[in-house]
Amino acid sequence: MQPRNMSMSGVVDLAAVKAAQEAKAKAEQARAQAAREGGTGAISPADLVIDVDEAGFERDVLQRSAEVPVVIDFWAEWCEPCKQLGPVLERLAVEYNGRFLLAKVDVDANQMLMQQFGIQGIPAVFAVVAGQALPLFQGAAGEAQIRQTLDQLVQVGEQRFGLTGLTVDPEAEPGGAPAAAEQPAGPYDGLLEAAVQALDSGDLSGAVQAYKNVLNEDPGNEEAKLGLAQAELLQRVQGVDPQQVRRDAADKPADVQAQIAAADLDLVGGHVEDAFGRLIETVSRTVGDDRDTVRLRLVELFEVVGPDDPRVIAARRALARALF
C-alpha cells in the first residue's frame, strides 16, 4: 500500500474519481444487504476507536474507508503531545457518532506504516477516504482546529464519495461490528477489469473499446460510463504539446476546438473550475453546431469529475444560464 496525498479541495485525481464511484456503490450495497437481513449493521460506540497494525491495515483501514472516512492517529507511548491529542480524538470519534472511524497506530510497533506515510514526526494525523490517503495535521492542534478539519473531512466523504457514516447503537455489543458482505461478481466484471488493466498499462484505445463493449450490452452501467469518459479524456491529451494548445486558446478565443483542447488539459491538470469556466464562456458566445459541440464536451467532462461533485453542480447551473 502506497499512500497518496489528496487535497480536500484540490485537483481531480482520476484514480480518486474512480474510487469515489466504487465507494458509493459499496456503501449502497452494504446498506441494501443490511436491510435485506433485517438489521441496521449498527456498531457499539466502543468500536469507533480501534487499534490497527500492519497486518490488519488493509482490512481495518483501506476496506473500511469504503464505508466511512477513517482517521489515523500515529502515536507512541513516549510521545507526550500524543498523550494530549489522543484522548481528544477518541472523545470526538464518539461525539461524531459514526461519521468517522478512528484508527490508532503505534509507530514503534508499526515502523513500515510510518515510512509508507512519510511521517517525519508525531503526533501525525491522516485520513483515508475510499482508499485515498490525505494528511490532516501534524503536531499539537487545538480542539477548534481539529473540529474544523473533521467537519471538512466528513463533508468530503459525504459529497464526493457518498459515505454517510456508520450506524451507532449504544445497546450494541462491543466488537460486534458486522463484516462486509462479499458481493457476487456482476455479469460485466471481467470486461470492466480488462478495461482497467488496459487503462493502467497505457493502452487507451483498448480501454476505450472495452468500456464501449460493456455499454453496448448495459447502457446504464455507471462504472463503464465513468471509465470511458476518463479513457477518452486521456486519449485526447496524449501526445499534445501543452504550450501550443494554450497558445492557440489564448490567440484564438473564438476557435471552438482550441478552447475544447485547452479545457481537456485544464481538467487533466486538476484545474476543474478553469476547464468548466472556459467551456461555459465559449457556450455563451457561440451558436448552432459550435455551441452544441462545446456543450457536449462539457457534459463529458462532468462525467469524468462525477455528477455529485459540488463543482459539477455549480457548473451545470452556470451552463443552464448560458444556454437560456
C-alpha positions in Angstrom: 0.0 0.0 0.0 1.5 3.3 -1.0 -0.5 6.3 0.4 -1.0 9.3 -1.8 -1.8 12.8 -0.7 -5.1 14.1 -1.9 -6.2 17.7 -1.2 -9.7 18.1 0.1 -10.3 21.0 -2.4 -7.6 20.4 -5.0 -7.0 18.6 -8.2 -9.1 16.0 -9.9 -7.3 12.6 -9.4 -8.7 10.3 -12.0 -8.0 7.3 -9.8 -9.7 9.0 -6.9 -12.7 9.7 -9.0 -13.0 6.0 -9.9 -12.5 5.1 -6.2 -15.3 7.5 -5.3 -17.8 5.8 -7.6 -16.7 2.4 -6.3 -17.0 3.5 -2.7 -20.5 4.9 -3.3 -21.5 1.5 -4.9 -20.0 -0.4 -2.0 -21.7 1.8 0.6 -25.1 1.4 -1.1 -24.6 -2.4 -1.4 -23.7 -2.7 2.3 -26.9 -0.7 3.3 -29.0 -2.8 1.0 -27.5 -6.0 2.4 -28.2 -4.9 6.0 -31.8 -4.1 5.0 -32.3 -7.5 3.4 -31.0 -9.2 6.5 -33.5 -7.2 8.6 -30.7 -5.4 10.5 -29.1 -2.0 10.6 -25.5 -3.0 10.7 -25.1 -0.9 13.9 -21.9 -0.9 15.9 -21.1 -0.1 19.5 -19.7 3.4 20.4 -16.6 1.5 21.7 -16.0 0.2 18.1 -15.5 3.8 16.8 -11.9 3.7 18.1 -9.7 0.8 17.0 -6.1 -0.2 17.3 -4.5 -1.0 13.9 -1.3 -2.8 13.0 0.4 -3.5 9.7 -1.2 -6.9 9.3 -4.7 -5.6 9.7 -4.3 -2.3 7.9 -5.8 -3.3 4.6 -8.9 -4.8 6.3 -9.4 -2.3 9.1 -8.5 0.9 7.2 -8.5 0.5 3.5 -11.6 -1.7 3.2 -13.5 0.2 5.9 -12.7 3.5 4.1 -15.2 2.5 1.5 -17.9 2.8 4.2 -16.7 5.7 6.4 -13.8 8.1 6.5 -11.0 6.6 8.6 -8.9 9.0 10.7 -5.4 7.6 11.6 -3.7 8.7 14.7 0.0 7.9 14.6 1.3 7.9 18.2 3.9 6.4 20.6 3.9 5.8 24.3 6.9 8.1 24.8 5.3 11.0 22.9 3.8 13.5 25.4 1.9 15.5 22.8 0.4 12.2 21.6 -1.0 11.6 25.1 -2.8 15.0 24.9 -4.1 14.6 21.4 -5.2 11.0 21.6 -8.0 11.4 24.2 -9.4 14.4 22.3 -9.6 12.4 19.0 -11.2 9.5 20.9 -13.8 11.7 22.5 -14.6 13.4 19.2 -14.9 10.0 17.4 -17.7 9.1 19.9 -19.2 12.6 19.7 -19.4 12.5 15.9 -21.4 9.3 16.3 -20.1 7.2 13.4 -19.3 10.0 10.9 -15.7 8.9 11.0 -13.8 5.9 12.4 -10.6 6.5 14.5 -7.7 4.1 13.9 -4.7 4.3 16.3 -1.3 3.2 15.0 1.6 2.7 17.5 4.6 3.8 15.3 7.1 1.9 17.5 5.3 -1.4 16.6 4.5 -0.4 13.0 7.6 1.3 11.5 6.7 0.3 8.0 3.4 2.1 8.1 5.1 5.2 9.4 7.6 5.1 6.5 4.9 4.5 3.9 3.0 7.6 5.0 6.3 9.6 5.0 5.8 10.7 8.6 8.7 12.8 10.0 7.4 13.3 13.5 4.5 12.5 15.8 1.7 13.0 16.6 0.6 12.9 12.9 -3.0 12.5 11.8 -4.0 11.3 8.4 -7.3 10.2 6.9 -8.2 7.5 4.3 -11.4 8.1 2.2 -12.4 5.5 -0.4 -8.9 4.1 -0.3 -7.3 7.6 -0.9 -4.9 8.9 1.8 -4.6 12.5 2.8 -2.8 14.4 5.5 -4.9 16.2 8.1 -2.3 17.8 10.5 0.9 17.1 12.4 1.9 18.1 15.9 -0.2 19.6 18.6 -3.6 21.1 17.5 -6.3 22.9 19.3 -9.8 21.3 19.5 -11.4 24.0 17.4 -8.9 23.3 14.6 -9.4 19.6 14.9 -13.2 20.0 14.7 -12.9 22.2 11.6 -10.7 19.6 9.9 -13.0 16.8 10.8 -16.1 18.7 9.6 -14.3 19.2 6.2 -13.4 15.5 6.1 -16.9 14.4 6.8 -18.2 16.8 4.1 -15.8 15.4 1.5 -16.8 11.9 2.5 -20.5 12.6 2.0 -20.4 14.9 -1.0 -17.7 13.4 -3.1 -17.8 9.7 -2.0 -21.3 9.1 -0.8 -20.1 8.0 2.6 -22.8 8.6 5.1 -21.0 7.0 8.0 -21.7 4.1 10.4 -24.9 3.4 12.4 -24.1 3.5 16.1 -26.3 1.8 18.7 -25.4 2.3 22.4 -27.0 -1.0 23.1 -24.8 -2.9 20.6 -22.2 -5.3 22.0 -18.6 -4.1 21.6 -16.7 -6.0 18.9 -19.9 -6.9 17.1 -19.4 -4.8 14.0 -20.6 -6.9 11.1 -18.2 -8.0 8.4 -18.8 -6.5 5.0 -20.8 -9.0 2.9 -18.9 -10.1 -0.2 -20.7 -9.1 -3.3 -21.2 -11.6 -6.1 -19.4 -10.9 -9.3 -21.5 -8.9 -11.8 -22.0 -10.0 -15.4 -19.6 -7.4 -16.7 -16.9 -7.6 -14.0 -14.5 -9.4 -16.3 -14.8 -6.9 -19.1 -14.5 -4.0 -16.6 -11.4 -5.5 -15.1 -9.9 -5.9 -18.6 -10.6 -2.2 -19.3 -9.0 -1.1 -16.0 -5.9 -3.2 -16.8 -5.7 -1.7 -20.3 -6.0 1.8 -18.8 -3.3 1.1 -16.2 -0.9 -0.2 -18.9 -1.4 2.8 -21.1 -3.5 1.0 -23.8 -6.0 3.8 -24.0 -7.6 2.5 -27.3 -8.1 -0.9 -25.7 -9.6 0.6 -22.6 -12.0 2.8 -24.7 -13.1 -0.2 -26.6 -13.5 -2.4 -23.5 -15.7 0.2 -21.8 -17.8 0.6 -25.0 -18.3 -3.2 -25.1 -19.8 -3.1 -21.7 -22.0 -0.1 -22.6 -23.2 -1.8 -25.7 -24.7 -4.5 -23.5 -25.6 -2.4 -20.5 -26.0 1.3 -21.5 -26.7 2.4 -17.9 -23.5 0.9 -16.3 -22.1 3.8 -14.3 -18.6 2.3 -13.9 -18.3 1.9 -17.6 -19.6 5.4 -18.3 -17.0 6.9 -15.9 -14.2 4.7 -17.2 -15.0 5.6 -20.8 -15.0 9.3 -20.0 -11.6 9.0 -18.3 -10.1 6.9 -21.0 -11.3 9.2 -23.8 -10.0 12.3 -22.0 -6.6 10.8 -21.5 -6.6 9.7 -25.2 -7.4 13.2 -26.3 -4.5 14.8 -24.4 -2.0 12.0 -25.2 0.9 13.4 -27.2 -0.3 17.0 -27.5 2.0 20.0 -26.9 0.5 21.7 -23.8 2.3 25.0 -24.6 1.0 25.1 -28.1 -2.5 24.2 -27.0 -2.6 27.1 -24.6 -1.1 29.5 -27.1 -3.8 28.5 -29.6 -6.5 29.0 -27.0 -5.2 32.4 -26.0 -4.7 33.6 -29.6 -8.0 32.2 -30.9 -10.7 32.9 -28.3 -13.4 32.2 -31.0 -11.9 28.9 -32.1 -14.2 26.2 -30.5 -11.7 23.4 -31.0 -8.9 25.4 -29.4 -11.0 26.1 -26.3 -12.1 22.5 -26.1 -8.5 21.2 -26.3 -7.4 23.7 -23.6 -10.3 22.6 -21.3 -9.2 19.0 -21.6 -5.7 20.0 -20.5 -7.2 22.1 -17.7 -9.1 19.1 -16.3 -6.2 16.6 -16.5 -4.1 19.2 -14.7 -6.6 19.5 -11.9 -7.9 22.9 -12.8 -11.6 21.9 -12.7 -13.2 25.3 -12.4 -11.0 26.7 -15.2 -12.0 23.9 -17.5 -15.7 24.3 -16.8 -15.5 28.1 -16.9 -13.7 28.1 -20.2 -16.3 26.0 -21.9 -19.3 27.8 -20.3 -17.9 31.1 -21.6 -17.5 29.5 -25.0 -21.1 28.3 -25.0 -22.3 31.8 -24.1 -20.6 33.3 -27.2 -21.4 30.6 -29.8 -24.5 29.4 -31.6 -25.7 26.5 -33.6 -23.5 23.5 -34.1 -20.5 25.1 -32.5 -22.5 25.7 -29.3 -23.7 22.1 -29.2 -20.2 20.8 -29.8 -18.9 22.7 -26.7 -21.9 21.8 -24.6 -21.4 18.1 -25.3 -17.8 18.2 -24.4 -18.6 20.0 -21.2 -21.1 17.2 -20.3 -18.4 14.6 -21.0 -16.1 16.4 -18.5 -18.9 16.4 -16.0 -18.9 12.6 -16.3 -15.2 12.5 -15.5 -15.5 14.5 -12.3 -18.8 13.0 -11.2 -22.3 14.3 -11.0 -22.3 14.8 -7.2 -19.2 16.9 -7.1 -20.1 20.5 -6.0 -18.1 21.9 -8.9 -20.2 20.0 -11.4 -23.4 21.1 -9.7 -22.4 24.7 -9.9 -21.2 24.4 -13.5 -24.5 22.8 -14.5 -26.3 25.8 -13.2 -23.9 28.2 -15.0 -24.4 26.2 -18.2 -28.1 26.5 -17.9 -27.9 30.3 -17.6 -25.5 30.4 -20.6 -27.9 28.4 -22.7 -31.1 30.1 -21.7 
